Amino acid sequence: MEASVCIEQEGIVEEITNHGIRVRLHRDSACGQCGAHALCNLSDVSERIIEAADNSMNLKTGDVVGVSITRSMGNKAVILGYLAPFVLLVTMLIILNSLGFNELLSGLVSISVLIPYYLLIYMLRDRLKNSFYFTVRKKELQ
C-alpha cells in the first residue's frame, strides 16, 4: 500500500458498466468481530456500494478487489463533512450569543444555518463526485 493511501478496504465487484465498476464494501465495527455480537444491539454492520471510474484490469463480477482513496481526498471529506459544519455552527452560536439573543434561539438558529450548508453540498454533489474517486486493484488469492 502506498504512503499516500488513506484507506484501503476489501470489496467484491457487483457490476461492471461502460462508465465504471460498482463494488460492494462490507463494513464491520469492532463489535462485529466479537463472539457475542449477535446478542448485543451495539454491533454495527453495514454494506456500501461505491463506484470506481474505470475498468482497465479486466475484472469480472464477483472478483475480490482492494478499494482505496488517497489521504488528501480523505482529509477533504473530513473537512466538508465534519469540520466546516462544526465551525459554522459554533461561529453562529458565538455571534448570536454575543448579540444578546437567548440561548434557545441562538441554538435553534445556529442549527438551522446548517440547512443551507447541506443543501449547497447536495447541489454540488456532481462536482464533488468528480473530485472524489476510488482506486480499485485486483486482490490476489492467497
N, C-alpha and C positions, 0 to 999 in steps of 0.2 A: 504494500500500500504506500502511495506517495505521501510525502510530508504535507502537501497542500490539501490532502483529502481530509475532510472533517468527519464525515460519517460514511461508513460502508455497511450495507446490510444485505443479507441474502434474500433473494426473491425467486419467484417462479414465473416464467413467461406465460401470460394469459392469452394474449392476442397479438398478432403481427399484422399491421396495416401498411398501406403505402406511405402514411405520414409518420410512422414510428412504431414503437413497441409499448405494449401495456404489460406492466409487471405487478404481480400481487405480492405485497410485503406482509409478513405476519409479524406483528409486534407483541412481545410479551413483556410485562413488567417483571420486576424482581420477584414478585409474589407468584408469578406464573410458573416459576421453577420449583416452588415449594411443594412438598408432598401433600400438604393439606389444602391446596388452593381450591379444590372442589367444594370444600366445606366452608370456605371463607368468602365473604362478599367483597373483600378488598382486591381480589385479583383483577387485573386489567389486561385483557387480551383483545386486540382488535386487528383487523386486516385493512390495509390500504391498497389502492391501485394507483400507481403512478405511470406517467407517460414519459418515455425517453424519445429523443428526437429521431435517431436513425437506426437502421438495421444493417450494419456493414459486416456483421460477424456470422452471417448465415445461421441465425438462431431459429429454433422451432418451438412451437407451443409445448410447454412442459419442461423446457430446459431450465436448469438452475443457474442463476446469474447473480453477480455481485452488483449492487446499485450504489453509487457514491455521488456525493456532492462536495464541492470544494469548500474550504474553510471560509473564504471571503463571501460566498453565497450564503453559507450558514450564518455568518455574522450579520449580513444584510437582512436575512429573515428574522433574526432575533431583534434587530433594531426596529424593523417595520411592525412586527407582531407584538413586542413587549415594551421596548424602551420608549419609543415615540409616544404611544398612548399613555404610558405612565407619566412621562414628563408633561404631556399636555394636561392630564388630569390634575396633577399636583400643582402645576403653574396656575391653572384656572382656580383651584381651591385657594391658593395663597392670595391671588389677586382679589377674588371676591371677598375673602375674609378681611383683607386689609382695607377694602372699600366699605366695610361695616355691615355687610349682609349677614343674616343669621346663619348658623352652621348648617341647618337643614336645607335651606335654599341654596347655599353655596355648594353643598354636596350634590344636590339634585342637578343643578346647572352644570357642575363640573362633569358629572357622569353623562349628562345629555350632550355635552360637547364631543363626546366620543362617537356619537351617531354620525355626524358629518365626516369624521375621520374614516370610519369604517365604510361609509358609502363611497368615499373617494377611493379607498383601496379596492372596493368592489368594481367601481367604474374603470379603474386602471388595471383590472385583472389580466387582460390580454397582454398588455405591455409588460406587466410583472411576470407573467408566464413565460414570455420570451427571454427575460433576464435570469430566470432560474431554470437550469437544465440539469438533468441527471446523466451520469455516465454509466453505461452498462457494459459489463465484461463477463464473458462466459466463465463459469467456475468449472474447474477440472474435478472429476470424480476421484475420490481418494480410496 
